[in-house]
């Protein structure tokens, strides 16, 4: 584990070891990629926090469609023993795909979802003991009734069930955690799921978007705009940072987040990708109990349709709020990511490979020996909106495109 520190950051910045850095497989500059005009003029807290040097991998790629016809796929999970992949479709379905591209009918036993705007069936993860118990975890927008105005209410929820041996059913599905309170807006659910080595479940949530909703990201009595940590059965670990704190929700691990769409545990460190507003997407290294600032601070600003005004205090740094490891302005709109560990692209070993809805394709981030970001690359941006990425057993990359006619792709070295 590398440690990066600076005098401005509130929290220590911890990142994965095995950083690749720039190698003879990279060359400076990429004529197809320009940073674009900034939305704000906020200076970074430290030099390596923003607009790292651009490199380009000296490798040609082949892109193969494993399966198409997916309706806004949101997550992919590589299954062990060459048994294929699980893919969620935001419209409410979970499907099995064989490694040679046979797409199953919708798998039964999954929960009812609110399929509206950003809501629906979202993340899928295999449990830490999947080889023995075949337990899978699903995050989704859970409909929770109507409010007094007759508006549909929903909440981010995570549940688990046993995937049948023939991949046709999720048996005995039950919720292990449900966001509180619910909200009528079908926006900013967050909803990634990640496990640590002690079988804790990390869950990311959004702050449900609106000016009225977002202040709850700072409130410890609500689970909007938070990272959550529970045990595999949904019970609360005794060492969560707010256990026993009056009026705080015991499940909260960190707070002050906008809409976290990427999450991985890297060498014991929870690393998340957070969507900013107009500018200000972030890589955050999560420490228990810390405040990550939203909506008090941001490196972005409000969308033009809301006047383009500054966020919160009108600054990007305040005392008591942790700084991101890295931020983007303009945005890439990150989905999920992987830390590459495979044989096909050895020059990328240890790098972050990030699916991106606005930048398209993959965004590659490499760190130096000090743990800070030292280079960035845009890989296959012509693939446009991508939502999730996985590494297959042979080191090739699996990527899903978030479109009405979405695809599961395989990227290999030519």
C-alpha positions in Angstrom: 0.0 0.0 0.0 1.4 3.4 -1.1 0.8 6.4 1.1 0.5 9.9 -0.4 0.3 12.9 1.8 0.2 16.7 1.4 -0.4 19.7 3.7 -3.8 20.4 2.3 -5.5 17.0 2.4 -7.5 16.3 5.5 -7.1 12.5 5.2 -4.0 10.5 4.2 -4.3 9.4 0.6 -3.8 5.6 0.4 -3.6 3.9 -2.9 -2.7 0.4 -4.3 0.8 -0.8 -4.6 2.1 -2.3 -7.9 1.8 1.1 -9.6 2.9 0.9 -13.2 3.8 4.5 -14.0 4.9 5.5 -17.5 6.7 2.6 -19.3 8.2 2.1 -22.7 4.7 1.0 -23.7 3.5 4.6 -23.2 4.2 7.8 -25.2 3.4 11.3 -24.2 0.5 13.0 -25.9 -2.6 11.8 -27.6 -3.8 13.9 -30.6 -7.4 12.5 -30.2 -7.7 13.7 -26.6 -7.9 17.3 -25.3 -8.7 18.2 -21.7 -11.4 20.7 -22.7 -12.4 24.0 -21.1 -12.8 24.0 -17.3 -16.0 24.8 -15.5 -14.4 26.4 -12.5 -11.1 28.1 -11.7 -10.5 26.3 -8.4 -6.9 25.4 -7.9 -6.1 21.8 -6.9 -5.0 21.1 -3.4 -1.7 19.6 -4.7 -0.2 19.4 -8.2 -0.9 15.7 -8.8 -4.6 16.0 -8.0 -5.6 17.3 -11.4 -4.8 16.9 -15.1 -2.0 14.4 -14.9 0.2 14.1 -18.0 -1.5 12.4 -20.9 0.0 9.2 -22.2 -1.1 6.7 -24.9 -0.5 2.9 -24.8 1.5 1.7 -27.8 -0.8 -1.2 -28.3 -3.6 -2.0 -30.8 -6.8 -3.5 -29.5 -9.4 -5.9 -30.9 -13.0 -5.3 -29.7 -15.4 -8.3 -29.8 -19.1 -8.2 -29.1 -19.9 -11.2 -26.8 -23.6 -10.3 -26.8 -25.8 -7.4 -27.8 -29.4 -6.6 -27.3 -29.0 -5.7 -23.6 -31.2 -2.9 -22.4 -29.1 -0.4 -20.5 -26.9 -2.9 -18.8 -25.6 -1.5 -15.5 -23.2 -4.1 -14.0 -21.2 -7.2 -15.0 -19.7 -9.9 -12.8 -17.3 -12.5 -14.0 -18.1 -15.9 -12.6 -15.5 -18.5 -11.5 -14.5 -21.6 -13.4 -15.3 -20.3 -16.8 -19.1 -20.4 -16.1 -19.8 -17.1 -17.8 -21.0 -13.7 -16.6 -23.9 -12.1 -14.7 -25.2 -8.9 -16.2 -27.9 -6.6 -14.8 -30.2 -4.5 -17.0 -31.5 -1.4 -15.5 -35.0 -2.2 -16.6 -35.2 -4.8 -13.9 -33.6 -8.0 -15.1 -30.6 -10.2 -14.2 -29.1 -12.4 -17.0 -26.5 -15.0 -17.4 -24.2 -14.9 -20.4 -22.0 -17.8 -21.4 -18.4 -17.1 -22.4 -19.3 -17.8 -26.0 -22.2 -15.4 -26.0 -25.4 -17.3 -25.2 -27.8 -14.9 -23.4 -30.2 -16.4 -20.9 -33.8 -15.3 -20.4 -34.3 -13.1 -17.3 -33.3 -15.0 -14.1 -36.2 -15.5 -11.8 -36.5 -14.6 -8.1 -35.1 -11.1 -8.4 -36.8 -8.2 -6.6 -39.3 -5.7 -8.0 -37.5 -2.5 -9.0 -38.5 1.1 -9.7 -37.5 1.3 -13.4 -37.6 5.0 -13.9 -34.8 7.4 -15.0 -31.7 6.3 -13.0 -33.6 3.7 -11.0 -33.9 0.0 -11.7 -31.7 -3.1 -11.3 -28.2 -1.9 -10.6 -25.2 -3.7 -9.2 -24.5 -7.4 -8.9 -21.7 -9.1 -6.9 -20.9 -12.6 -6.0 -20.5 -13.1 -2.3 -17.2 -13.9 -0.7 -18.0 -17.6 -0.3 -19.7 -18.0 -3.7 -17.9 -21.2 -4.5 -19.5 -22.9 -1.5 -22.9 -21.1 -1.1 -23.6 -19.5 -4.5 -24.7 -16.3 -2.8 -25.1 -13.2 -4.9 -25.8 -9.6 -3.9 -28.0 -7.2 -5.9 -28.4 -3.5 -5.5 -31.5 -1.9 -6.9 -34.0 1.0 -6.7 -36.6 -0.4 -4.3 -40.2 0.9 -4.6 -41.4 1.8 -1.1 -45.0 3.0 -1.6 -46.3 6.5 -2.2 -46.2 9.7 -0.2 -49.1 12.0 0.8 -49.0 13.6 -2.7 -49.4 10.3 -4.4 -45.8 10.2 -5.7 -43.9 6.9 -6.0 -41.2 6.6 -3.3 -38.0 4.5 -3.6 -34.7 3.8 -1.9 -31.4 2.2 -2.7 -31.5 -1.4 -1.4 -29.2 -4.3 -1.4 -30.3 -7.9 -1.0 -28.9 -11.4 -1.4 -30.0 -14.8 -2.5 -28.6 -18.1 -3.8 -28.0 -18.4 -7.6 -29.3 -21.8 -8.7 -26.8 -24.2 -10.3 -28.6 -23.9 -13.7 -28.5 -20.0 -13.5 -32.3 -19.7 -13.8 -33.3 -18.6 -10.3 -32.1 -16.4 -7.4 -33.5 -18.5 -4.5 -34.7 -17.0 -1.1 -33.8 -13.4 -2.0 -34.0 -11.0 0.9 -33.0 -7.5 1.6 -30.0 -7.0 3.9 -30.0 -3.1 3.8 -32.5 -0.4 2.7 -31.7 3.3 2.5 -33.6 5.5 4.9 -35.5 7.7 4.3 -37.1 7.0 0.8 -37.4 9.8 -1.7 -39.7 10.5 -4.7 -37.0 11.5 -7.1 -35.7 8.5 -9.2 -32.2 9.9 -9.2 -28.7 9.5 -7.6 -29.1 6.0 -6.1 -25.3 5.4 -6.0 -25.5 1.7 -5.6 -22.2 -0.1 -6.0 -21.4 -3.1 -3.7 -17.9 -4.2 -2.7 -16.5 -6.6 -0.1 -13.4 -6.4 2.0 -11.3 -9.4 3.2 -13.3 -9.7 6.4 -16.6 -10.2 4.5 -18.0 -6.7 5.3 -20.3 -5.3 2.6 -19.6 -1.7 1.5 -22.6 0.0 -0.2 -22.6 3.4 -1.9 -25.5 5.7 -1.9 -26.4 9.0 -3.7 -28.0 12.1 -2.1 -31.1 11.9 -4.4 -30.0 14.9 -6.4 -32.3 17.9 -5.7 -31.4 21.1 -3.8 -33.8 20.0 -1.1 -32.4 16.5 -0.8 -28.7 17.0 -1.0 -28.1 18.6 2.4 -28.8 15.2 3.9 -25.5 14.0 2.6 -24.1 15.9 5.6 -26.7 14.6 8.1 -25.8 11.4 10.0 -29.4 10.5 10.6 -30.0 9.8 6.9 -28.2 7.3 4.7 -28.2 9.6 1.6 -24.8 10.5 0.2 -22.9 8.0 2.3 -20.8 4.9 2.1 -22.3 2.1 4.2 -20.6 -0.9 5.9 -22.6 -3.9 7.1 -21.9 -7.5 7.7 -22.7 -10.1 5.0 -26.2 -10.7 6.6 -26.9 -7.0 7.0 -26.1 -6.7 10.7 -23.9 -3.8 11.9 -20.2 -4.2 12.7 -19.5 -3.0 16.2 -16.5 -0.9 15.0 -18.4 1.2 12.5 -17.5 4.8 13.3 -20.9 6.1 14.3 -22.1 3.2 16.4 -23.4 4.7 19.6 -23.4 8.2 18.3 -26.8 9.9 19.2 -29.1 10.2 16.2 -26.6 8.8 13.8 -27.3 5.7 11.6 -25.0 2.9 12.7 -24.4 1.7 9.2 -22.6 4.8 8.0 -18.9 4.5 7.1 -18.3 7.9 5.5 -20.5 10.9 4.5 -20.6 14.0 2.3 -20.9 12.2 -1.0 -22.8 13.1 -4.1 -23.4 10.0 -6.2 -20.8 7.2 -6.0 -21.0 4.9 -9.0 -17.7 3.0 -8.6 -16.3 1.2 -5.6 -13.5 -1.4 -5.0 -11.6 -2.5 -2.0 -7.9 -2.3 -2.9 -5.5 -3.8 -0.5 -8.0 -3.2 2.3 -8.6 0.4 1.3 -12.1 1.4 0.0 -11.6 3.4 -3.1 -14.7 5.1 -4.7 -15.5 7.1 -7.9 -17.9 9.9 -7.4 -19.8 11.7 -10.0 -19.6 15.5 -9.7 -22.0 18.1 -11.0 -20.7 20.3 -13.9 -17.1 19.4 -13.3 -15.7 17.8 -10.2 -15.8 14.0 -10.7 -13.5 12.5 -8.0 -11.5 9.5 -6.9 -11.8 9.3 -3.2 -9.9 7.1 -0.7 -12.4 6.4 2.1 -11.5 6.5 5.7 -14.1 5.7 8.4 -16.0 8.6 9.8 -14.6 11.2 7.4 -16.6 13.9 5.7 -16.0 14.2 1.9 -17.6 17.6 1.6 -20.7 17.4 -0.6 -22.7 19.7 -0.9 -20.6 22.2 1.0 -17.6 22.0 -1.4 -16.9 20.8 -4.9 -14.4 21.2 -7.8 -17.5 21.6 -10.1 -20.5 24.0 -10.2 -24.2 23.7 -10.7 -25.5 22.7 -14.2 -26.1 25.5 -16.6 -29.9 24.8 -16.5 -29.7 25.7 -12.8 -27.8 28.9 -13.4 -24.2 27.5 -13.2 -23.8 28.9 -9.7 -21.0 27.7 -7.3 -21.7 24.8 -5.1 -22.3 25.3 -1.3 -19.7 27.6 0.1 -18.4 28.5 -3.3 -15.0 26.9 -2.6 -13.3 23.5 -3.2 -11.7 23.2 0.3 -12.9 23.7 3.8 -11.5 22.6 7.1 -12.9 19.2 8.1 -13.6 17.9 4.6 -11.3 15.3 3.0 -9.8 16.1 -0.4 -10.0 13.7 -3.3 -7.0 11.9 -4.6 -7.8 13.2 -8.1 -10.6 15.1 -9.8 -11.8 15.8 -13.4 -13.1 19.1 -14.8 -14.7 18.6 -17.3 -16.2 15.4 -16.2 -15.7 11.8 -17.4 -18.9 10.6 -15.6 -17.3 7.5 -14.1 -19.0 4.2 -13.7 -17.2 1.3 -11.9 -13.5 0.5 -12.2 -11.0 -2.3 -11.7 -7.4 -2.3 -10.6 -5.8 -4.3 -13.5 -4.2 -7.6 -12.6 -3.7 -9.8 -15.6 -1.3 -11.1 -18.2 -2.7 -9.6 -21.4 -1.7 -6.0 -20.6 1.3 -6.2 -18.3 2.2 -2.5 -18.8 -1.1 -1.7 -17.1 -0.5 -3.8 -14.0 -1.9 -2.0 -10.9 -3.5 0.8 -13.0 -7.1 1.9 -12.5 -9.3 1.2 -15.5 -12.5 3.2 -15.3 -15.6 2.9 -17.3 -16.9 6.3 -18.4 -20.3 7.6 -19.6 -19.1 10.9 -20.9 -15.5 10.3 -21.8 -16.5 7.0 -23.3 -14.6 3.7 -23.4 -12.0 3.4 -20.5 -10.1 6.0 -18.6 -6.7 4.7 -17.4 -5.0 6.1 -14.3 -1.6 5.1 -13.1 0.1 6.1 -9.9 3.8 6.7 -9.1 5.8 5.3 -6.2 4.5 8.1 -4.0 1.0 6.8 -4.6 -0.2 10.0 -6.4 -1.6 10.0 -9.9 1.1 10.4 -12.5 -0.5 9.7 -15.8 -3.9 9.4 -17.5 -5.0 7.9 -20.8 -8.3 7.6 -22.7 -8.7 4.1 -24.2 -11.2 3.4 -27.0 -13.4 6.5 -26.4 -15.4 5.7 -29.6 -17.2 3.0 -27.6 -19.0 5.9 -25.9 -21.1 5.3 -22.8 -19.7 2.5 -20.7 -21.0 1.6 -17.2 -18.8 -1.3 -15.8 -15.6 -3.1 -16.5 -14.2 -6.5 -15.4 -11.0 -8.4 -16.0 -11.6 -11.9 -17.4 -9.5 -14.9 -16.5 -7.2 -14.6 -19.4 -6.5 -10.9 -18.7 -8.8 -9.5 -21.4 -11.2 -6.8 -20.4 -15.0 -7.1 -20.3 -16.9 -3.9 -20.8 -20.7 -3.1 -21.0 -22.2 -0.2 -22.9 -25.1 1.7 -21.3 -27.4 2.0 -24.3 -30.9 0.9 -25.3 -29.1 -1.7 -27.4 -26.3 -2.3 -25.0 -23.4 -4.7 -25.6 -21.1 -6.9 -23.6 -17.7 -6.4 -25.1 -14.3 -8.2 -24.9 -11.1 -6.1 -25.4 -7.9 -8.0 -26.3 -4.4 -7.2 -27.5 -4.1 -7.4 -31.3 
